[in-house]
């Protein structure tokens, strides 16, 4: 699995600018070194990417940012894929789990990658993913969990919505 880097996060966020508004209601953000996925509730009816059906307002959809590496050493080519309809799983109400995009500072969370690597394995640790969602049922605030891979013992570090590392 490719390492998740702050540079990848910046490129993905730039690509999402025209797809996410500050008041977009998100359910979850899931980022790896090769894909940045956002689960959100639609505000209006949308056509699927192949034009085969309509996704109605209030539905949950997933948008993905993916990159294709270039062999000539140039920056990768990124694109947004979706929307595609998704189903929610779990016992809670979807509306209770939603949060506005403006509530999270993803760039600050990406800057916390270095802290997570230092906390888990400063020699061989690599950030493998970031998941951002509400911390229900333990609290209503949004939390990010940064997962670090290590050949010795992997681990994770939680950050608040502003990227500040938290004690567990």
C-alpha positions in Angstrom: 0.0 0.0 0.0 1.4 3.4 -0.9 2.3 5.8 1.9 -0.3 8.5 2.6 1.5 11.9 2.3 0.5 15.5 3.0 1.2 16.3 -0.7 -1.4 13.8 -1.8 -3.9 15.3 0.6 -3.3 18.8 -0.8 -3.8 17.6 -4.4 -7.0 15.8 -3.5 -8.4 18.7 -1.6 -7.7 21.0 -4.6 -9.5 18.5 -6.9 -12.5 18.4 -4.5 -12.9 22.2 -4.4 -15.7 22.3 -7.0 -17.4 19.2 -5.5 -17.5 20.1 -1.8 -18.9 23.2 -0.3 -18.4 24.4 3.3 -21.9 23.4 4.2 -21.7 19.9 2.5 -22.9 17.3 5.0 -20.3 14.5 5.3 -20.6 11.1 6.9 -17.0 10.0 6.5 -13.7 10.7 4.9 -11.4 7.8 4.2 -8.0 8.5 2.7 -5.1 6.1 1.7 -2.0 6.8 -0.3 -3.9 6.1 -3.6 -7.5 7.2 -3.0 -9.4 9.9 -1.1 -13.0 9.0 -0.6 -15.8 11.2 0.8 -19.2 10.0 1.8 -21.7 12.8 1.8 -25.4 13.5 1.6 -26.6 15.1 -1.6 -28.4 18.4 -1.5 -29.9 18.1 -5.0 -30.8 15.4 -7.5 -27.7 14.1 -9.4 -27.2 12.0 -12.5 -24.8 9.0 -12.1 -21.6 9.3 -14.0 -22.8 7.0 -16.7 -26.1 8.8 -17.0 -28.1 5.6 -16.3 -30.0 6.8 -13.2 -30.7 9.7 -10.9 -29.5 10.0 -7.3 -32.1 11.8 -5.4 -31.5 14.7 -2.9 -30.8 13.4 0.6 -29.1 10.2 -0.6 -25.7 9.1 0.6 -23.1 9.1 -2.2 -19.4 8.5 -2.5 -16.9 10.6 -4.4 -13.4 9.4 -4.9 -10.2 11.2 -5.9 -7.7 8.8 -7.6 -4.4 9.4 -9.2 -2.5 7.7 -12.0 1.3 7.8 -11.7 3.2 9.0 -14.7 6.4 7.3 -15.9 8.1 10.4 -17.1 8.5 11.8 -13.6 5.8 14.4 -14.0 3.2 14.9 -11.2 0.5 12.3 -11.2 -2.8 12.8 -13.0 -5.8 13.0 -10.6 -9.5 12.7 -11.3 -12.8 12.6 -9.4 -14.8 9.5 -9.8 -18.5 9.4 -8.9 -20.9 10.1 -7.4 -22.1 6.7 -6.7 -24.9 5.8 -4.3 -23.9 4.1 -1.1 -25.9 2.6 1.8 -25.3 3.4 5.5 -24.7 0.6 8.0 -25.0 0.6 11.7 -27.6 1.3 14.4 -27.5 5.1 14.6 -29.4 7.6 12.6 -27.5 8.9 9.5 -28.5 12.5 10.4 -26.8 12.3 13.8 -23.5 11.2 12.2 -23.4 13.9 9.5 -21.1 17.0 10.0 -20.4 20.0 7.8 -17.3 20.0 5.7 -16.4 23.4 7.3 -16.0 21.6 10.7 -12.8 19.8 9.7 -9.3 21.1 8.9 -7.9 18.4 6.7 -4.7 20.2 5.9 -4.0 20.4 9.6 -4.8 16.7 10.0 -2.3 16.0 7.2 0.4 18.1 9.1 -0.2 15.8 12.1 1.1 12.8 10.0 4.7 13.5 11.2 3.5 13.5 14.8 1.8 10.1 14.3 4.9 8.6 12.7 7.0 9.8 15.6 4.6 8.4 18.2 4.3 5.0 16.6 7.6 4.2 14.9 9.9 7.1 14.1 12.4 4.9 12.2 10.3 2.8 9.8 6.7 4.0 10.4 4.6 5.1 7.4 1.2 6.7 7.4 -1.2 4.3 5.6 -4.6 5.9 6.1 -6.8 8.6 7.7 -10.4 8.2 8.7 -12.5 11.2 9.7 -16.0 10.9 11.2 -18.0 11.8 14.3 -16.8 10.0 17.5 -20.2 8.6 18.3 -21.3 7.1 20.7 -18.5 8.5 22.8 -18.9 12.1 21.8 -20.3 14.3 19.0 -17.1 16.0 17.9 -15.4 15.0 14.7 -12.2 13.0 15.0 -9.5 11.8 12.7 -7.6 8.6 13.2 -4.2 8.4 11.5 -3.1 4.8 11.0 0.7 4.2 10.9 2.2 1.0 9.4 5.3 -0.3 11.0 7.1 -3.7 10.5 7.5 -3.9 14.3 4.1 -2.8 15.6 1.7 -0.5 13.9 -0.6 1.9 15.7 -2.7 5.0 15.4 -3.0 8.5 16.6 -6.3 10.4 17.0 -6.6 14.0 16.2 -9.4 16.5 16.8 -11.1 18.4 14.0 -8.3 20.9 13.9 -5.5 18.3 13.6 -4.4 18.5 17.3 -3.3 15.0 18.5 -5.4 13.6 21.4 -4.6 11.4 24.3 -6.5 8.2 24.5 
